[in-house]
Amino acid sequence: MVGQVCIIQTTLPGSWLEAEVGAFCQQMLEAGAACIQHSAIHSIYRWGGQIEANAEWHLQVKVTPTKREEIISILEKKHPYETPQIVWIIAESTDDYSSWVESQ
């Protein structure tokens, strides 16, 4: 059998210290996320008609598909960006992993 996990991705300011990113992640865990991975990245994008390039933090938040809307709502409320990147996919996973995500 195949399980399902929702992976929500967002970015945070690269100027944040790792402790600040950790505190943000803690809020997601308290809201029902099972696991969050974060890493430093460099983003290039258009904003206000200009091309921008900045360091950012990339977050991957793992939740059950049924908790997706709850976590996205919290991300939208707590996120420091005016228009945050919030995207998600429903991924197939092993039954063991999806069961673990569900149990969190």
Biopython code that builds the backbone (N, CA, C, O; Angstrom):
import numpy as np
from Bio.PDB.StructureBuilder import StructureBuilder

atoms = [
    (1, "MET", "N", (0.842, -1.187, 0.000)),
    (1, "MET", "CA", (0.000, 0.000, 0.000)),
    (1, "MET", "C", (0.885, 1.248, 0.000)),
    (1, "MET", "O", (2.056, 1.202, 0.378)),
    (2, "VAL", "N", (0.301, 2.344, -0.428)),
    (2, "VAL", "CA", (1.019, 3.608, -0.516)),
    (2, "VAL", "C", (0.294, 4.636, 0.338)),
    (2, "VAL", "O", (-0.924, 4.788, 0.244)),
    (3, "GLY", "N", (1.052, 5.341, 1.172)),
    (3, "GLY", "CA", (0.488, 6.412, 1.983)),
    (3, "GLY", "C", (0.666, 7.752, 1.299)),
    (3, "GLY", "O", (1.286, 7.845, 0.240)),
    (4, "GLN", "N", (0.112, 8.796, 1.918)),
    (4, "GLN", "CA", (0.246, 10.148, 1.384)),
    (4, "GLN", "C", (0.676, 11.111, 2.485)),
    (4, "GLN", "O", (0.260, 11.002, 3.639)),
    (5, "VAL", "N", (1.519, 12.051, 2.088)),
    (5, "VAL", "CA", (1.993, 13.108, 2.961)),
    (5, "VAL", "C", (1.909, 14.410, 2.177)),
    (5, "VAL", "O", (2.207, 14.443, 0.983)),
    (6, "CYS", "N", (1.506, 15.477, 2.848)),
    (6, "CYS", "CA", (1.498, 16.800, 2.226)),
    (6, "CYS", "C", (2.805, 17.492, 2.599)),
    (6, "CYS", "O", (3.173, 17.556, 3.772)),
    (7, "ILE", "N", (3.502, 18.009, 1.590)),
    (7, "ILE", "CA", (4.734, 18.763, 1.796)),
    (7, "ILE", "C", (4.443, 20.217, 1.440)),
    (7, "ILE", "O", (4.185, 20.543, 0.281)),
    (8, "ILE", "N", (4.488, 21.080, 2.443)),
    (8, "ILE", "CA", (4.265, 22.512, 2.256)),
    (8, "ILE", "C", (5.634, 23.185, 2.259)),
    (8, "ILE", "O", (6.450, 22.947, 3.149)),
    (9, "GLN", "N", (5.875, 24.021, 1.261)),
    (9, "GLN", "CA", (7.157, 24.720, 1.177)),
    (9, "GLN", "C", (6.942, 26.223, 1.333)),
    (9, "GLN", "O", (5.959, 26.784, 0.847)),
    (10, "THR", "N", (7.879, 26.852, 2.019)),
    (10, "THR", "CA", (7.874, 28.300, 2.131)),
    (10, "THR", "C", (9.314, 28.765, 2.306)),
    (10, "THR", "O", (10.230, 27.951, 2.424)),
    (11, "THR", "N", (9.502, 30.073, 2.322)),
    (11, "THR", "CA", (10.818, 30.653, 2.564)),
    (11, "THR", "C", (10.691, 31.689, 3.678)),
    (11, "THR", "O", (9.618, 32.247, 3.908)),
    (12, "LEU", "N", (11.796, 31.929, 4.357)),
    (12, "LEU", "CA", (11.877, 32.949, 5.400)),
    (12, "LEU", "C", (13.096, 33.820, 5.120)),
    (12, "LEU", "O", (13.984, 33.418, 4.369)),
    (13, "PRO", "N", (13.144, 34.994, 5.709)),
    (13, "PRO", "CA", (14.277, 35.900, 5.447)),
    (13, "PRO", "C", (15.628, 35.281, 5.804)),
    (13, "PRO", "O", (15.780, 34.671, 6.862)),
    (14, "GLY", "N", (16.586, 35.439, 4.932)),
    (14, "GLY", "CA", (17.930, 34.948, 5.173)),
    (14, "GLY", "C", (18.623, 35.682, 6.303)),
    (14, "GLY", "O", (19.611, 35.191, 6.850)),
    (15, "SER", "N", (18.119, 36.850, 6.658)),
    (15, "SER", "CA", (18.694, 37.618, 7.762)),
    (15, "SER", "C", (18.335, 37.030, 9.128)),
    (15, "SER", "O", (18.938, 37.391, 10.138)),
    (16, "TRP", "N", (17.352, 36.124, 9.157)),
    (16, "TRP", "CA", (16.974, 35.506, 10.424)),
    (16, "TRP", "C", (18.089, 34.585, 10.912)),
    (16, "TRP", "O", (18.732, 33.895, 10.121)),
    (17, "LEU", "N", (18.301, 34.584, 12.198)),
    (17, "LEU", "CA", (19.226, 33.638, 12.810)),
    (17, "LEU", "C", (18.578, 32.262, 12.842)),
    (17, "LEU", "O", (17.353, 32.146, 12.802)),
    (18, "GLU", "N", (19.385, 31.238, 12.914)),
    (18, "GLU", "CA", (18.838, 29.877, 12.935)),
    (18, "GLU", "C", (17.878, 29.690, 14.113)),
    (18, "GLU", "O", (16.909, 28.940, 14.002)),
    (19, "ALA", "N", (18.135, 30.356, 15.227)),
    (19, "ALA", "CA", (17.232, 30.259, 16.377)),
    (19, "ALA", "C", (15.850, 30.842, 16.055)),
    (19, "ALA", "O", (14.835, 30.328, 16.524)),
    (20, "GLU", "N", (15.812, 31.907, 15.261)),
    (20, "GLU", "CA", (14.530, 32.500, 14.865)),
    (20, "GLU", "C", (13.766, 31.554, 13.938)),
    (20, "GLU", "O", (12.548, 31.409, 14.048)),
    (21, "VAL", "N", (14.496, 30.918, 13.028)),
    (21, "VAL", "CA", (13.875, 29.933, 12.140)),
    (21, "VAL", "C", (13.338, 28.772, 12.973)),
    (21, "VAL", "O", (12.232, 28.288, 12.732)),
    (22, "GLY", "N", (14.119, 28.329, 13.950)),
    (22, "GLY", "CA", (13.695, 27.250, 14.827)),
    (22, "GLY", "C", (12.442, 27.603, 15.598)),
    (22, "GLY", "O", (11.559, 26.759, 15.757)),
    (23, "ALA", "N", (12.343, 28.836, 16.085)),
    (23, "ALA", "CA", (11.142, 29.277, 16.804)),
    (23, "ALA", "C", (9.925, 29.283, 15.876)),
    (23, "ALA", "O", (8.827, 28.904, 16.283)),
    (24, "PHE", "N", (10.126, 29.714, 14.630)),
    (24, "PHE", "CA", (9.033, 29.699, 13.644)),
    (24, "PHE", "C", (8.597, 28.262, 13.390)),
    (24, "PHE", "O", (7.402, 27.970, 13.347)),
    (25, "CYS", "N", (9.568, 27.366, 13.223)),
    (25, "CYS", "CA", (9.264, 25.949, 12.991)),
    (25, "CYS", "C", (8.525, 25.352, 14.187)),
    (25, "CYS", "O", (7.608, 24.550, 14.014)),
    (26, "GLN", "N", (8.916, 25.735, 15.378)),
    (26, "GLN", "CA", (8.258, 25.231, 16.588)),
    (26, "GLN", "C", (6.764, 25.546, 16.565)),
    (26, "GLN", "O", (5.951, 24.726, 16.991)),
    (27, "GLN", "N", (6.399, 26.724, 16.072)),
    (27, "GLN", "CA", (4.987, 27.084, 15.964)),
    (27, "GLN", "C", (4.248, 26.131, 15.021)),
    (27, "GLN", "O", (3.103, 25.757, 15.276)),
    (28, "MET", "N", (4.913, 25.745, 13.937)),
    (28, "MET", "CA", (4.294, 24.816, 12.986)),
    (28, "MET", "C", (4.140, 23.428, 13.616)),
    (28, "MET", "O", (3.129, 22.755, 13.415)),
    (29, "LEU", "N", (5.153, 23.008, 14.379)),
    (29, "LEU", "CA", (5.075, 21.707, 15.062)),
    (29, "LEU", "C", (3.944, 21.709, 16.082)),
    (29, "LEU", "O", (3.203, 20.732, 16.192)),
    (30, "GLU", "N", (3.810, 22.792, 16.820)),
    (30, "GLU", "CA", (2.735, 22.894, 17.805)),
    (30, "GLU", "C", (1.359, 22.903, 17.155)),
    (30, "GLU", "O", (0.371, 22.516, 17.780)),
    (31, "ALA", "N", (1.291, 23.345, 15.898)),
    (31, "ALA", "CA", (0.023, 23.387, 15.159)),
    (31, "ALA", "C", (-0.320, 22.056, 14.494)),
    (31, "ALA", "O", (-1.414, 21.900, 13.950)),
    (32, "GLY", "N", (0.614, 21.084, 14.535)),
    (32, "GLY", "CA", (0.297, 19.779, 13.980)),
    (32, "GLY", "C", (1.214, 19.252, 12.902)),
    (32, "GLY", "O", (0.996, 18.155, 12.389)),
    (33, "ALA", "N", (2.250, 20.021, 12.542)),
    (33, "ALA", "CA", (3.215, 19.500, 11.572)),
    (33, "ALA", "C", (3.985, 18.356, 12.214)),
    (33, "ALA", "O", (4.253, 18.378, 13.415)),
    (34, "ALA", "N", (4.338, 17.365, 11.418)),
    (34, "ALA", "CA", (5.082, 16.212, 11.933)),
    (34, "ALA", "C", (6.581, 16.442, 11.871)),
    (34, "ALA", "O", (7.317, 15.973, 12.740)),
    (35, "CYS", "N", (7.042, 17.160, 10.853)),
    (35, "CYS", "CA", (8.473, 17.305, 10.613)),
    (35, "CYS", "C", (8.693, 18.552, 9.767)),
    (35, "CYS", "O", (7.905, 18.854, 8.870)),
    (36, "ILE", "N", (9.757, 19.261, 10.057)),
    (36, "ILE", "CA", (10.123, 20.425, 9.248)),
    (36, "ILE", "C", (11.618, 20.361, 8.982)),
    (36, "ILE", "O", (12.420, 20.185, 9.899)),
    (37, "GLN", "N", (11.972, 20.504, 7.735)),
    (37, "GLN", "CA", (13.372, 20.590, 7.350)),
    (37, "GLN", "C", (13.626, 22.012, 6.879)),
    (37, "GLN", "O", (12.798, 22.598, 6.181)),
    (38, "HIS", "N", (14.772, 22.568, 7.261)),
    (38, "HIS", "CA", (15.117, 23.911, 6.792)),
    (38, "HIS", "C", (16.575, 23.944, 6.352)),
    (38, "HIS", "O", (17.434, 23.239, 6.882)),
    (39, "SER", "N", (16.809, 24.783, 5.373)),
    (39, "SER", "CA", (18.162, 24.933, 4.856)),
    (39, "SER", "C", (18.318, 26.338, 4.270)),
    (39, "SER", "O", (17.346, 26.967, 3.852)),
    (40, "ALA", "N", (19.563, 26.810, 4.250)),
    (40, "ALA", "CA", (19.869, 28.110, 3.664)),
    (40, "ALA", "C", (19.894, 27.982, 2.146)),
    (40, "ALA", "O", (20.460, 27.033, 1.604)),
    (41, "ILE", "N", (19.279, 28.942, 1.469)),
    (41, "ILE", "CA", (19.244, 28.959, 0.002)),
    (41, "ILE", "C", (19.510, 30.386, -0.487)),
    (41, "ILE", "O", (19.575, 31.322, 0.311)),
    (42, "HIS", "N", (19.660, 30.537, -1.778)),
    (42, "HIS", "CA", (19.782, 31.849, -2.407)),
    (42, "HIS", "C", (18.673, 31.943, -3.456)),
    (42, "HIS", "O", (18.594, 31.107, -4.356)),
    (43, "SER", "N", (17.821, 32.957, -3.340)),
    (43, "SER", "CA", (16.681, 33.103, -4.250)),
    (43, "SER", "C", (16.864, 34.302, -5.172)),
    (43, "SER", "O", (17.375, 35.347, -4.768)),
    (44, "ILE", "N", (16.434, 34.127, -6.415)),
    (44, "ILE", "CA", (16.409, 35.206, -7.401)),
    (44, "ILE", "C", (14.970, 35.294, -7.887)),
    (44, "ILE", "O", (14.386, 34.290, -8.294)),
    (45, "TYR", "N", (14.392, 36.504, -7.845)),
    (45, "TYR", "CA", (12.961, 36.666, -8.153)),
    (45, "TYR", "C", (12.669, 38.109, -8.552)),
    (45, "TYR", "O", (13.485, 39.007, -8.342)),
    (46, "ARG", "N", (11.496, 38.307, -9.126)),
    (46, "ARG", "CA", (11.025, 39.655, -9.448)),
    (46, "ARG", "C", (10.145, 40.140, -8.302)),
    (46, "ARG", "O", (9.290, 39.407, -7.805)),
    (47, "TRP", "N", (10.366, 41.385, -7.892)),
    (47, "TRP", "CA", (9.526, 41.997, -6.868)),
    (47, "TRP", "C", (9.466, 43.488, -7.135)),
    (47, "TRP", "O", (10.498, 44.153, -7.219)),
    (48, "GLY", "N", (8.251, 44.016, -7.268)),
    (48, "GLY", "CA", (8.094, 45.446, -7.528)),
    (48, "GLY", "C", (8.734, 45.890, -8.825)),
    (48, "GLY", "O", (9.221, 47.016, -8.935)),
    (49, "GLY", "N", (8.734, 45.005, -9.808)),
    (49, "GLY", "CA", (9.295, 45.334, -11.108)),
    (49, "GLY", "C", (10.812, 45.229, -11.190)),
    (49, "GLY", "O", (11.395, 45.506, -12.237)),
    (50, "GLN", "N", (11.444, 44.838, -10.115)),
    (50, "GLN", "CA", (12.898, 44.711, -10.072)),
    (50, "GLN", "C", (13.298, 43.250, -9.865)),
    (50, "GLN", "O", (12.557, 42.466, -9.272)),
    (51, "ILE", "N", (14.480, 42.904, -10.364)),
    (51, "ILE", "CA", (15.022, 41.578, -10.099)),
    (51, "ILE", "C", (15.796, 41.657, -8.786)),
    (51, "ILE", "O", (16.685, 42.491, -8.616)),
    (52, "GLU", "N", (15.441, 40.779, -7.876)),
    (52, "GLU", "CA", (16.057, 40.736, -6.547)),
    (52, "GLU", "C", (16.830, 39.429, -6.395)),
    (52, "GLU", "O", (16.494, 38.425, -7.022)),
    (53, "ALA", "N", (17.840, 39.447, -5.580)),
    (53, "ALA", "CA", (18.602, 38.244, -5.235)),
    (53, "ALA", "C", (18.930, 38.337, -3.754)),
    (53, "ALA", "O", (19.582, 39.283, -3.312)),
    (54, "ASN", "N", (18.475, 37.348, -2.989)),
    (54, "ASN", "CA", (18.663, 37.381, -1.546)),
    (54, "ASN", "C", (18.872, 35.993, -0.978)),
    (54, "ASN", "O", (18.419, 34.990, -1.531)),
    (55, "ALA", "N", (19.574, 35.968, 0.141)),
    (55, "ALA", "CA", (19.658, 34.737, 0.927)),
    (55, "ALA", "C", (18.310, 34.538, 1.618)),
    (55, "ALA", "O", (17.682, 35.501, 2.058)),
    (56, "GLU", "N", (17.878, 33.299, 1.709)),
    (56, "GLU", "CA", (16.637, 32.972, 2.397)),
    (56, "GLU", "C", (16.807, 31.616, 3.086)),
    (56, "GLU", "O", (17.786, 30.903, 2.866)),
    (57, "TRP", "N", (15.843, 31.292, 3.909)),
    (57, "TRP", "CA", (15.718, 29.954, 4.480)),
    (57, "TRP", "C", (14.602, 29.247, 3.739)),
    (57, "TRP", "O", (13.542, 29.831, 3.514)),
    (58, "HIS", "N", (14.819, 28.014, 3.361)),
    (58, "HIS", "CA", (13.809, 27.179, 2.708)),
    (58, "HIS", "C", (13.267, 26.210, 3.745)),
    (58, "HIS", "O", (14.034, 25.535, 4.431)),
    (59, "LEU", "N", (11.947, 26.140, 3.860)),
    (59, "LEU", "CA", (11.306, 25.218, 4.795)),
    (59, "LEU", "C", (10.447, 24.233, 4.038)),
    (59, "LEU", "O", (9.726, 24.607, 3.113)),
    (60, "GLN", "N", (10.525, 22.961, 4.433)),
    (60, "GLN", "CA", (9.620, 21.923, 3.966)),
    (60, "GLN", "C", (8.900, 21.395, 5.194)),
    (60, "GLN", "O", (9.519, 20.833, 6.097)),
    (61, "VAL", "N", (7.595, 21.580, 5.219)),
    (61, "VAL", "CA", (6.769, 21.197, 6.356)),
    (61, "VAL", "C", (5.976, 19.954, 5.964)),
    (61, "VAL", "O", (5.233, 19.977, 4.983)),
    (62, "LYS", "N", (6.129, 18.866, 6.726)),
    (62, "LYS", "CA", (5.413, 17.619, 6.424)),
    (62, "LYS", "C", (4.198, 17.507, 7.327)),
    (62, "LYS", "O", (4.314, 17.572, 8.551)),
    (63, "VAL", "N", (3.027, 17.336, 6.715)),
    (63, "VAL", "CA", (1.770, 17.184, 7.443)),
    (63, "VAL", "C", (0.903, 16.144, 6.726)),
    (63, "VAL", "O", (1.193, 15.740, 5.600)),
    (64, "THR", "N", (-0.146, 15.730, 7.392)),
    (64, "THR", "CA", (-1.133, 14.898, 6.712)),
    (64, "THR", "C", (-1.930, 15.797, 5.774)),
    (64, "THR", "O", (-2.068, 16.991, 6.041)),
    (65, "PRO", "N", (-2.452, 15.255, 4.692)),
    (65, "PRO", "CA", (-3.270, 16.085, 3.801)),
    (65, "PRO", "C", (-4.445, 16.757, 4.521)),
    (65, "PRO", "O", (-4.863, 17.848, 4.131)),
    (66, "THR", "N", (-4.971, 16.128, 5.548)),
    (66, "THR", "CA", (-6.111, 16.709, 6.274)),
    (66, "THR", "C", (-5.715, 17.916, 7.131)),
    (66, "THR", "O", (-6.578, 18.722, 7.477)),
    (67, "LYS", "N", (-4.454, 18.056, 7.476)),
    (67, "LYS", "CA", (-3.993, 19.195, 8.286)),
    (67, "LYS", "C", (-3.440, 20.334, 7.436)),
    (67, "LYS", "O", (-3.038, 21.368, 7.970)),
    (68, "ARG", "N", (-3.417, 20.152, 6.127)),
    (68, "ARG", "CA", (-2.829, 21.147, 5.228)),
    (68, "ARG", "C", (-3.419, 22.542, 5.431)),
    (68, "ARG", "O", (-2.671, 23.501, 5.615)),
    (69, "GLU", "N", (-4.726, 22.670, 5.402)),
    (69, "GLU", "CA", (-5.361, 23.990, 5.488)),
    (69, "GLU", "C", (-5.058, 24.677, 6.812)),
    (69, "GLU", "O", (-4.842, 25.889, 6.845)),
    (70, "GLU", "N", (-5.039, 23.921, 7.900)),
    (70, "GLU", "CA", (-4.740, 24.486, 9.214)),
    (70, "GLU", "C", (-3.325, 25.066, 9.251)),
    (70, "GLU", "O", (-3.120, 26.177, 9.742)),
    (71, "ILE", "N", (-2.360, 24.323, 8.737)),
    (71, "ILE", "CA", (-0.973, 24.786, 8.733)),
    (71, "ILE", "C", (-0.805, 25.982, 7.795)),
    (71, "ILE", "O", (-0.101, 26.934, 8.131)),
    (72, "ILE", "N", (-1.436, 25.942, 6.634)),
    (72, "ILE", "CA", (-1.340, 27.071, 5.700)),
    (72, "ILE", "C", (-1.934, 28.329, 6.327)),
    (72, "ILE", "O", (-1.382, 29.416, 6.164)),
    (73, "SER", "N", (-3.032, 28.199, 7.027)),
    (73, "SER", "CA", (-3.650, 29.348, 7.688)),
    (73, "SER", "C", (-2.692, 29.980, 8.706)),
    (73, "SER", "O", (-2.573, 31.203, 8.781)),
    (74, "ILE", "N", (-2.021, 29.143, 9.477)),
    (74, "ILE", "CA", (-1.059, 29.646, 10.454)),
    (74, "ILE", "C", (0.143, 30.279, 9.755)),
    (74, "ILE", "O", (0.631, 31.325, 10.184)),
    (75, "LEU", "N", (0.618, 29.652, 8.688)),
    (75, "LEU", "CA", (1.720, 30.243, 7.916)),
    (75, "LEU", "C", (1.349, 31.637, 7.414)),
    (75, "LEU", "O", (2.145, 32.570, 7.517)),
    (76, "GLU", "N", (0.157, 31.772, 6.879)),
    (76, "GLU", "CA", (-0.275, 33.068, 6.352)),
    (76, "GLU", "C", (-0.341, 34.123, 7.456)),
    (76, "GLU", "O", (-0.005, 35.282, 7.216)),
    (77, "LYS", "N", (-0.761, 33.746, 8.644)),
    (77, "LYS", "CA", (-0.870, 34.699, 9.754)),
    (77, "LYS", "C", (0.483, 35.067, 10.340)),
    (77, "LYS", "O", (0.693, 36.224, 10.704)),
    (78, "LYS", "N", (1.403, 34.123, 10.441)),
    (78, "LYS", "CA", (2.676, 34.322, 11.138)),
    (78, "LYS", "C", (3.825, 34.733, 10.229)),
    (78, "LYS", "O", (4.869, 35.174, 10.709)),
    (79, "HIS", "N", (3.643, 34.593, 8.923)),
    (79, "HIS", "CA", (4.749, 34.806, 7.992)),
    (79, "HIS", "C", (5.142, 36.282, 7.926)),
    (79, "HIS", "O", (4.272, 37.152, 7.897)),
    (80, "PRO", "N", (6.446, 36.568, 7.901)),
    (80, "PRO", "CA", (6.891, 37.965, 7.876)),
    (80, "PRO", "C", (6.799, 38.637, 6.502)),
    (80, "PRO", "O", (6.863, 39.864, 6.421)),
    (81, "TYR", "N", (6.651, 37.873, 5.436)),
    (81, "TYR", "CA", (6.612, 38.469, 4.097)),
    (81, "TYR", "C", (5.212, 38.969, 3.764)),
    (81, "TYR", "O", (4.209, 38.414, 4.211)),
    (82, "GLU", "N", (5.175, 40.038, 2.962)),
    (82, "GLU", "CA", (3.900, 40.580, 2.477)),
    (82, "GLU", "C", (3.159, 39.548, 1.632)),
    (82, "GLU", "O", (1.953, 39.357, 1.787)),
    (83, "THR", "N", (3.888, 38.888, 0.739)),
    (83, "THR", "CA", (3.326, 37.837, -0.111)),
    (83, "THR", "C", (4.245, 36.625, -0.020)),
    (83, "THR", "O", (5.145, 36.460, -0.843)),
    (84, "PRO", "N", (4.019, 35.777, 0.982)),
    (84, "PRO", "CA", (4.922, 34.632, 1.142)),
    (84, "PRO", "C", (4.703, 33.565, 0.080)),
    (84, "PRO", "O", (3.598, 33.380, -0.430)),
    (85, "GLN", "N", (5.782, 32.877, -0.232)),
    (85, "GLN", "CA", (5.676, 31.691, -1.074)),
    (85, "GLN", "C", (5.118, 30.582, -0.180)),
    (85, "GLN", "O", (5.750, 30.185, 0.799)),
    (86, "ILE", "N", (3.954, 30.098, -0.519)),
    (86, "ILE", "CA", (3.383, 28.934, 0.164)),
    (86, "ILE", "C", (2.858, 28.022, -0.936)),
    (86, "ILE", "O", (1.844, 28.310, -1.571)),
    (87, "VAL", "N", (3.558, 26.928, -1.148)),
    (87, "VAL", "CA", (3.161, 25.954, -2.158)),
    (87, "VAL", "C", (3.159, 24.578, -1.502)),
    (87, "VAL", "O", (3.828, 24.361, -0.492)),
    (88, "TRP", "N", (2.403, 23.654, -2.084)),
    (88, "TRP", "CA", (2.363, 22.316, -1.513)),
    (88, "TRP", "C", (2.130, 21.271, -2.581)),
    (88, "TRP", "O", (1.611, 21.538, -3.665)),
    (89, "ILE", "N", (2.535, 20.084, -2.225)),
    (89, "ILE", "CA", (2.264, 18.919, -3.067)),
    (89, "ILE", "C", (1.788, 17.792, -2.154)),
    (89, "ILE", "O", (2.143, 17.736, -0.977)),
    (90, "ILE", "N", (0.997, 16.917, -2.705)),
    (90, "ILE", "CA", (0.629, 15.687, -2.013)),
    (90, "ILE", "C", (1.540, 14.613, -2.598)),
    (90, "ILE", "O", (1.482, 14.309, -3.790)),
    (91, "ALA", "N", (2.374, 14.052, -1.746)),
    (91, "ALA", "CA", (3.365, 13.078, -2.193)),
    (91, "ALA", "C", (3.005, 11.690, -1.698)),
    (91, "ALA", "O", (2.468, 11.523, -0.603)),
    (92, "GLU", "N", (3.305, 10.708, -2.515)),
    (92, "GLU", "CA", (3.169, 9.325, -2.073)),
    (92, "GLU", "C", (4.337, 8.999, -1.154)),
    (92, "GLU", "O", (5.451, 9.485, -1.348)),
    (93, "SER", "N", (4.070, 8.181, -0.166)),
    (93, "SER", "CA", (5.122, 7.788, 0.765)),
    (93, "SER", "C", (4.879, 6.347, 1.185)),
    (93, "SER", "O", (3.868, 5.741, 0.828)),
    (94, "THR", "N", (5.802, 5.819, 1.935)),
    (94, "THR", "CA", (5.582, 4.485, 2.475)),
    (94, "THR", "C", (4.457, 4.556, 3.504)),
    (94, "THR", "O", (4.214, 5.608, 4.096)),
    (95, "ASP", "N", (3.795, 3.464, 3.708)),
    (95, "ASP", "CA", (2.753, 3.410, 4.739)),
    (95, "ASP", "C", (3.332, 3.742, 6.106)),
    (95, "ASP", "O", (2.704, 4.438, 6.903)),
    (96, "ASP", "N", (4.532, 3.240, 6.372)),
    (96, "ASP", "CA", (5.156, 3.495, 7.670)),
    (96, "ASP", "C", (5.358, 4.987, 7.906)),
    (96, "ASP", "O", (5.054, 5.494, 8.986)),
    (97, "TYR", "N", (5.875, 5.695, 6.893)),
    (97, "TYR", "CA", (6.126, 7.125, 7.072)),
    (97, "TYR", "C", (4.815, 7.901, 7.183)),
    (97, "TYR", "O", (4.687, 8.760, 8.055)),
    (98, "SER", "N", (3.853, 7.620, 6.331)),
    (98, "SER", "CA", (2.586, 8.362, 6.402)),
    (98, "SER", "C", (1.869, 8.073, 7.724)),
    (98, "SER", "O", (1.198, 8.950, 8.268)),
    (99, "SER", "N", (2.007, 6.854, 8.239)),
    (99, "SER", "CA", (1.416, 6.536, 9.549)),
    (99, "SER", "C", (2.097, 7.335, 10.651)),
    (99, "SER", "O", (1.444, 7.819, 11.575)),
    (100, "TRP", "N", (3.419, 7.470, 10.544)),
    (100, "TRP", "CA", (4.140, 8.261, 11.539)),
    (100, "TRP", "C", (3.701, 9.730, 11.480)),
    (100, "TRP", "O", (3.469, 10.345, 12.521)),
    (101, "VAL", "N", (3.585, 10.296, 10.269)),
    (101, "VAL", "CA", (3.127, 11.680, 10.123)),
    (101, "VAL", "C", (1.735, 11.838, 10.729)),
    (101, "VAL", "O", (1.457, 12.816, 11.423)),
    (102, "GLU", "N", (0.879, 10.882, 10.463)),
    (102, "GLU", "CA", (-0.491, 10.912, 11.015)),
    (102, "GLU", "C", (-0.467, 10.862, 12.546)),
    (102, "GLU", "O", (-1.291, 11.506, 13.197)),
    (103, "SER", "N", (0.452, 10.120, 13.114)),
    (103, "SER", "CA", (0.487, 9.966, 14.567)),
    (103, "SER", "C", (1.001, 11.202, 15.297)),
    (103, "SER", "O", (0.881, 11.303, 16.517)),
    (104, "GLN", "N", (1.565, 12.124, 14.558)),
    (104, "GLN", "CA", (2.110, 13.319, 15.197)),
    (104, "GLN", "C", (1.032, 14.358, 15.350)),
    (104, "GLN", "O", (1.291, 15.444, 15.869)),
]
sb = StructureBuilder()
sb.init_structure("model")
sb.init_model(0)
sb.init_chain("A")
sb.init_seg("    ")
for serial, (resi, resn, name, xyz) in enumerate(atoms, 1):
    if name == "N":
        sb.init_residue(resn, " ", resi, " ")
    sb.init_atom(name, np.array(xyz, "f"), 0.0, 1.0, " ", f" {name:<3s}", serial, name[0])
structure = sb.get_structure()
